[in-house]
């Protein structure tokens, strides 16, 4: 979840590289956008949800050279909440 985007051009360049890293790692974007409805202390923030075949695949994609390059590009351009969650089918 992106809490604040201070440098949109830099964040956009990150997104291009991160999308490639996700694709290389077998990830499938499921949701990308701003919340339509929030409840409680929810925030209307940009959120991206990506599905991988396994937790190991998600961690490997995060640790990949391509994604690490994306993180370098991202730098201090945003304030975000990043999580890897192991789900169940």
Backbone bond lengths (Angstrom), bond angles and torsions (degrees), N, CA, C in turn:
res aa  C-N    CA-C-N  psi(-1)  N-CA   C-N-CA  omega(-1)  CA-C   N-CA-C  phi
1 X - - - 1.440 - - 1.527 107.22 -
2 X 1.312 115.62 132.87 1.457 121.73 177.52 1.517 108.97 -92.95
3 X 1.312 117.02 111.27 1.455 121.61 -179.71 1.520 111.03 -80.74
4 X 1.326 115.91 -30.97 1.458 120.43 179.71 1.527 108.16 -158.21
5 X 1.319 116.70 136.63 1.460 122.06 175.51 1.524 106.82 -116.84
6 X 1.339 115.41 110.16 1.457 119.97 -177.57 1.523 112.32 -92.25
7 X 1.325 116.39 -29.50 1.470 121.46 -176.97 1.529 108.34 -129.47
8 X 1.334 117.75 84.29 1.465 121.75 -174.26 1.527 114.36 -58.97
9 X 1.319 118.69 -37.62 1.464 120.14 -179.44 1.525 111.27 -65.39
10 X 1.315 115.85 -41.32 1.461 121.11 178.36 1.532 110.11 -66.34
11 X 1.318 117.24 -41.90 1.464 121.36 178.06 1.523 110.92 -63.81
12 X 1.323 117.21 -36.60 1.469 121.05 178.75 1.528 110.90 -66.71
13 X 1.314 117.10 -38.82 1.472 120.45 177.57 1.528 109.92 -66.23
14 X 1.331 117.05 -40.87 1.473 121.19 174.37 1.519 110.10 -56.54
15 X 1.329 116.62 -46.04 1.467 121.16 -176.12 1.523 111.26 -59.80
16 X 1.319 117.99 -37.83 1.470 120.88 178.40 1.521 110.81 -62.33
17 X 1.319 116.41 -46.74 1.468 120.37 -178.12 1.524 110.20 -71.76
18 X 1.324 117.68 -40.85 1.464 121.52 179.99 1.526 110.72 -63.53
19 X 1.325 116.74 -39.37 1.471 120.33 177.89 1.522 110.31 -60.63
20 X 1.321 117.07 -41.04 1.467 120.62 177.18 1.522 110.75 -64.15
21 X 1.334 117.46 -42.12 1.467 121.10 179.53 1.523 110.85 -63.14
22 X 1.322 116.26 -40.85 1.468 120.81 178.76 1.520 110.12 -63.14
23 X 1.321 115.98 -45.38 1.472 120.72 179.22 1.529 110.88 -61.61
24 X 1.336 116.19 -46.33 1.471 120.73 178.38 1.517 111.59 -59.82
25 X 1.335 117.35 -33.54 1.457 122.17 -178.44 1.514 114.37 -86.94
26 X 1.327 116.75 2.64 1.459 120.33 178.14 1.519 114.18 85.05
27 X 1.322 117.73 11.83 1.460 120.88 179.60 1.515 112.83 -77.12
28 X 1.319 114.57 152.71 1.467 122.07 178.99 1.528 108.94 -127.19
29 X 1.343 116.88 113.28 1.467 118.45 176.53 1.531 110.31 -62.45
30 X 1.328 116.97 130.59 1.463 121.90 179.92 1.522 111.52 -106.48
31 X 1.329 116.71 -39.40 1.465 121.96 -176.43 1.521 107.99 -142.56
32 X 1.329 115.39 137.77 1.466 120.46 175.98 1.517 106.65 -150.69
33 X 1.317 117.35 114.45 1.450 119.63 179.31 1.515 111.86 161.29
34 X 1.316 113.83 -171.05 1.464 121.91 -179.57 1.527 108.43 -99.20
35 X 1.323 116.50 140.40 1.465 121.36 -178.94 1.522 110.65 -54.50
36 X 1.313 116.35 136.09 1.464 122.01 177.21 1.523 111.52 -83.67
37 X 1.330 115.49 -34.58 1.461 121.75 -179.24 1.519 107.35 -141.89
38 X 1.323 117.33 138.27 1.461 121.08 174.31 1.523 108.68 -128.77
39 X 1.318 116.21 152.68 1.457 122.70 178.61 1.521 108.49 -129.42
40 X 1.293 116.88 161.10 1.467 120.76 177.31 1.510 110.80 58.53
41 X 1.311 115.63 -128.43 1.459 120.42 179.95 1.519 111.80 -96.17
42 X 1.328 117.15 17.70 1.457 121.18 177.66 1.515 111.64 -58.75
43 X 1.305 116.37 154.73 1.463 121.56 -178.32 1.520 109.55 -121.96
44 X 1.308 115.45 142.48 1.466 119.99 175.84 1.522 106.68 -83.51
45 X 1.311 115.82 90.92 1.461 123.11 -176.31 1.521 109.60 -130.71
46 X 1.328 116.17 158.67 1.460 121.49 175.49 1.526 108.07 -69.14
47 X 1.321 115.76 131.18 1.459 122.34 -178.09 1.517 109.64 -131.57
48 X 1.319 116.29 141.44 1.460 122.52 176.00 1.522 106.83 -126.97
49 X 1.337 117.15 129.12 1.464 122.45 176.46 1.524 107.64 -121.06
50 X 1.339 115.50 126.07 1.458 121.86 -178.98 1.523 108.25 -123.33
51 X 1.310 116.28 135.58 1.464 122.02 178.55 1.525 109.97 -103.64
52 X 1.340 115.45 136.62 1.458 122.57 173.58 1.518 108.00 -121.97
53 X 1.316 117.19 162.44 1.461 121.04 -179.76 1.523 112.63 -68.00
54 X 1.335 117.32 -23.87 1.464 120.33 -178.71 1.526 109.54 -157.64
55 X 1.316 115.09 164.71 1.455 121.00 174.58 1.524 109.87 -61.21
56 X 1.318 116.39 -42.00 1.466 120.14 179.57 1.523 111.15 -59.95
57 X 1.328 117.83 -40.21 1.466 121.39 179.25 1.527 110.39 -65.38
58 X 1.321 117.45 -39.64 1.465 121.07 179.18 1.523 110.76 -65.45
59 X 1.322 116.88 -44.61 1.463 120.87 179.81 1.531 110.28 -65.68
60 X 1.329 116.90 -39.98 1.469 120.57 178.38 1.524 110.83 -63.37
61 X 1.323 117.22 -40.43 1.468 120.33 177.72 1.524 110.30 -64.18
62 X 1.314 117.21 -42.03 1.465 121.21 178.13 1.523 110.65 -61.05
63 X 1.325 116.32 -42.18 1.461 121.52 -176.50 1.524 113.80 -82.69
64 X 1.327 117.34 -4.39 1.464 120.83 -177.28 1.525 111.25 -64.11
65 X 1.318 115.64 155.32 1.463 120.99 178.27 1.525 110.89 -59.67
66 X 1.314 117.13 -37.69 1.463 120.29 -178.64 1.522 110.81 -65.17
67 X 1.341 117.89 -45.90 1.458 119.26 -179.21 1.525 111.31 -69.89
68 X 1.306 117.40 -35.05 1.459 119.77 177.49 1.530 110.58 -64.12
69 X 1.328 116.89 -35.48 1.463 120.26 174.52 1.529 109.85 -65.28
70 X 1.337 116.63 -41.26 1.466 120.62 177.32 1.524 110.59 -58.76
71 X 1.320 117.72 -41.67 1.467 121.28 179.56 1.523 111.62 -64.32
72 X 1.331 116.72 -36.66 1.466 119.39 176.27 1.526 110.22 -62.40
73 X 1.329 115.96 -42.01 1.467 120.40 178.69 1.529 109.78 -65.57
74 X 1.327 117.44 -41.27 1.460 121.81 -179.31 1.525 110.95 -59.27
75 X 1.316 115.83 -44.96 1.461 120.70 177.08 1.513 112.88 48.22
76 X 1.322 115.40 -127.24 1.461 121.39 -177.82 1.527 112.17 -103.78
77 X 1.322 116.35 26.98 1.469 120.11 -175.24 1.521 113.82 -76.85
78 X 1.325 117.28 -16.79 1.464 120.76 -177.48 1.523 110.24 -142.22
79 X 1.323 114.81 163.24 1.460 122.89 164.44 1.513 103.89 -112.74
80 X 1.313 117.80 122.84 1.462 119.72 -175.71 1.515 111.68 -140.99
81 X 1.303 114.36 162.70 1.456 123.96 176.51 1.521 105.15 -115.18
82 X 1.339 116.89 110.16 1.471 121.85 -175.34 1.519 108.29 -113.07
83 X 1.332 116.21 129.59 1.464 120.73 -179.39 1.510 110.58 -138.58
84 X 1.331 115.53 149.02 1.457 122.15 169.51 1.522 104.66 -116.49
85 X 1.317 116.19 122.20 1.463 122.17 -175.51 1.516 108.61 -120.99
86 X 1.330 116.76 127.34 1.462 120.48 174.98 1.525 107.91 -85.08
87 X 1.312 116.00 117.51 1.459 121.11 -177.32 1.523 111.44 -102.59
88 X 1.299 114.27 -179.17 1.454 122.14 176.12 1.511 109.34 -125.53
89 X 1.299 115.66 149.84 1.472 119.63 179.72 1.499 110.43 -95.03
